[in-house]
Amino acid sequence: MSGIFGVLQRDNAPVASGMFEAMRRAMTGWGPDGGDVWLGGCCGLGQARQHSTPEAHCECLPNVDAADGSAFTATARLDNRQELLNSLGISQANAQTAADGELLRRAYLRWGKRCVERVYGDWSFAAWHPVERRLFLARDHYGATALYYYVDDRIFAFASSRKALLALQLAPREMDELYLAQVLVAWLGYHGERTIHPELKRLPPAHCLT
């Protein structure tokens, strides 16, 4: 399945292309079929692409909407694909070239953040709205996809892979040994946003982040 990554400079500085190259290299295993990067001033989005369904060969994300300038990237394998095709008015003739990530993008454009109530399957996505300077992320209901992030006063970075965030070298590589011990003994407590690296957070399943 494909992976996504992105960076938002909260201090409004331009995103450095070198940061995206480091993230892309760290996610090589996620993108055996290539991928793309979009850079737009203080924000950039990327996708590491894997063709896991027939329609995925038509995937072309990130995508910038011509109407409002919003940028969107996603990884998706949708369970209610036919339902979405019908609701979005996409004909069967065009369905063969509509990848699941593109359906998710159109669902977001149609219903905004409420689209998460109508899309089922394994997915996560990010949408950047430059006019409002607003970045929106969401993760599927059962957490079949991964979505990690790092945030400080200057930068917000996210990725499907922790390796992509660690490649940015934004914080020391420390280990939460208590968390590791709890995972190894199948601790029943809910870990929430915690990961094995204290400086990296995980967006929990069925959660959104703005």
Helices and strands as residue ranges (DSSP letters): E 3-9, H 17-26, G 28-30, E 35-40, E 43-48, G 54-58, E 63-64, E 71-78, H 81-87, H 92-95, H 100-111, G 112-117, E 121-129, E 134-139, E 148-151, E 155-159, H 162-166, H 177-184, E 201-202, E 208-209
